[in-house]
């Protein structure tokens, strides 16, 4: 549908967004290309068709560009020509101040310039939890099992031997005691039991085929809400945006309607097909 594109980051993400949207909404290629059928394209698709990732050989197919962008003219020049100039050293100084004086090397500066929100979120978690990037991958994602021991090098030559002894019972406040040995010394900490909290936060699911149910096309986090119960919306109006994989995807109304209920709020963690908005 998009022409002779190279499917590698970031265009592979665009293809994934489009595929997820089509599968979740039961659309095929003919549905998407039908000029008489309204389709709410993901924001990443619109960004690519505007020319912000460059041009593929032969350009993008005119029909899909016209349908997605409507009267908006795409940019067919090199995207970098339209980037505003950046004072690298002034930006480095500003970022260092935002990070409480932390020295900012070229790698950090590049990460911030490309993905400012993702980088600041990462640094915020780093300040809160420490250098978790040094943990073994399996431990980072799934935690440790009682009796398991790992070695973690938190600084050159500074190695921690961490052994998980036991995990206590979950308390009424949802927290649990965890018993460690850290370089042979006993440690006890209290942490939230995320399994308990996630079960409590189960969301209703969008009914397949129900035009009044707006479901999540993919897992992610609700970045913003643009509607509230009782609000009238028109075809193509923005309902909310979802943040996933470093990019935001807008969810649009596919018909004129009135919002009956909103089941999420900014910051809500969602799974695919969770019910987000109900229409009258």
N, C-alpha and C positions, 0 to 999 in steps of 0.2 A: 504493500500500500504506500510505503514511504519512498519507493525508488531504490536506487543502488547505494544504500547507506552502508557505512562500515560499522558493524555492530561491536563496538568496544567502548569502554567507559569514556564519555557519559552517554553515548547514543544507545548502548545496550540497556541502560536504565530506562530510557525513553521507550524502547521496544517492550521491556518488561511491564512498565506502567500501562501501556496500551493493551497488552495481552491480558493483564489482570482485570482491567476495566471491562474488556469484551467478554471474558469468561464469566465474571461476576454478574454482568447484566444480560448474559445470553445473546450477545450480538455476534453476527458473522461478518465477513468482509463486505458482502453485498449490503448489509444493513448500514455499515459505517459509510460506505461510498454513495449510498442513496441520497441524492441532493434534497429530496423531500422529507427526509427523516432527521429530526433534531438529535444531535449527539453532543454530549458534554465531554469534550476532549480533555485529558489530563493536562495540567499546566506545563509539564515537561514536554509534552507533544507540541503544544502551542509555541513554546520557547524554541524548539528545534525548527519548526516550520517557519518561524519568523526569521530564521537564518542566524540565530545567536550561537549555534555550534558550528557554523560553516556551511558550505554547499557540497552535496554529493555530485559525482560525475553526472552531467545532464540535468542537474537541479532536481527539485522535488516535483512530483506529479501535480500539474496545475489544478486538477479537479479537487484533490484532497486539500491543497493549500487554500483554495477559494472557500471550500466548505468550512474549514477549521477557523480561518482568519476573517472570513466574511469580507468586509470592505477594507480591512487593514492591509497595507502593502508590505510584503516581506523585504528584508534587507538581503541583497545578493552580493554585498561586498564582504571583505574579510572582517569578521567580528571585531578583531582587535583595533581596527581603525576608529571605532566609535567608543572605545573605553576612555574614560576620563583619566588624565594623568594623575599619578600618585607620588607624593613625596615619601619615599621609603623610610628615610631616617626620622621624619616627623611622625609617621605612622608607628614606627618601632618605639619611639619615645612614649607616644600616647598609649600603646598597648602595654608597655612596661609599667606605666603608672596604673593602668587598669588592673594589672596583675600584682599590685602591691610592691612594685619595685623589682620584680623578677627580671633577670636579664633575658632578652629576647634574641635568639640566634636567627640565622637566615631561614632555617627549616620551620621554626615556629612562625616567623613573619610570613612566609609563603603560605603556610596552612591557614593563617588568619585572613590573608588577603583573598584566598579562594573560597573558604568556608568560614566566615567570621562567627556565625552562631554556633556551628558545630565545634569550632576550636575553643570558644569561650565555655561552652558546656563541658567539654573535655577537661579544660583546666580547672573548672569549678569542682568537678568530681575528683580530680587529682588532689586539689587542696583538701577536700573533705575526707577522702579515703586513703590518701597516700599513693605511692607508685604501684598501683595495681597492675600496670602493664608488665611488671616483672614476674607475675604469677604464671605458673604453667597454664596453658590454654584450657585444659579440662577443668582445673580448679577454678579458673576465672568464671567459666560458664556454669558449672554444676556444683561447685563447692567440694568439700572433702568428706570422706567417710570416716566414722570412728575407727581409730587405730592406724589411719593413714598418716604418713609423714612426708613432707616435701622440703626441699631446699630452695631458698629464694635469695638471690644476690641483689640487695637493695641499693648498694653502691659498690664501686670497684673494690673487691677484696672484702666487703662486708656481707657475710652470708648468714641468713637466719635459718635455723632448723626448726620447722614448725610441725608439731604432732597434734592431731585432733584426738582427744581422749574420749569425750562423750558429749552428747547433746541432751539437755534436760527437757522437761515437759513444757509445753506452751502455756503461758500464764493467761489470765483473763484479759489482760491488756494486749494480747497478741504477740508478746515478746517471749523469747526463749533464752535460757542460759546455755552458753557454749563453753566447754572446758578444754583449754589448750595447754601444751607445754611449748614454751618459746626458749630455745637454746637450753632446755632442761629445767627452766623455771616455770612454775604453774601460773596460768593466767585464766581468769574467768571474765567473760563479757556477756552483755545482754544485747540481742539483736532482734529485729522484727522477723517473725516467721512469715515470709512472703507467700508461702503456700496457703496459709490460713486466710490471709488478706485477699489473695486472688480468688479464692472460692467465694468469699463474701461479696466480691464485686462482679459476679457473673451478670452479663447484660442480656436483655432480650434479643432474639435473633430476627432479622428481617425475613418475612415470608416470601418465598420464591414465587414470582408471578403476581405479587400484590403491588399494583402501581402506586398505592398510598404509602408504601414502606421504602425509605431510602436507606440502603445498607452500606456498610463499609466495603469498598472494593479491595482493600488490602489491610494487613496489620499496620499499626502506627500509633501516632499520638495526635489528638485533635489540637491543631495549632490555633484556630480562631473560629468563632461562630458569627454568622452574618444575619441570622434570623432568630425570632422568638415566637412562642405560641401566639396564635391569632393574627400573625402577620401575613399579608397577601403577597404572593410572589408570582412573577411572570416567567415564561419559558426562558431559560438561559441565565436566570438570576443566580448569583452565588449563594449557597446555603451554608457551607463551612469549608475549611481547608484542613487537610490531613498532612502531617509531616512524617515521612518515612524515607530511609535511604538518603539522607542529606537533602532531600528536595520536598517541596510542598505540592500537593495535588488538590485542586479545587473540586468540590462536589456541587453541581449546578442543578437547578430545577428543570425537569424535562417537560413540564407543562404548567399552565397557569393553575394556581391552587392557593389554598389557605393552609398555613402551618397549624397542625393540630397539637403536636407535642414535640419537644426536643429532649432526647434521652442522654445527651452528652454535654460536656462543657470543656472549655479550653484546658488542656493538660490531661484529659482523660486518655488512658491507654485502651486501645480498641483492637479487636481481632477482625479478620475478614468476615463479612456478612453480619456483624453486629448491627442492631437497629440504631440508626443515628437520629433520623427525623421521620415523623409521621405527618402525612398530609390529610386534610379533610376528605 
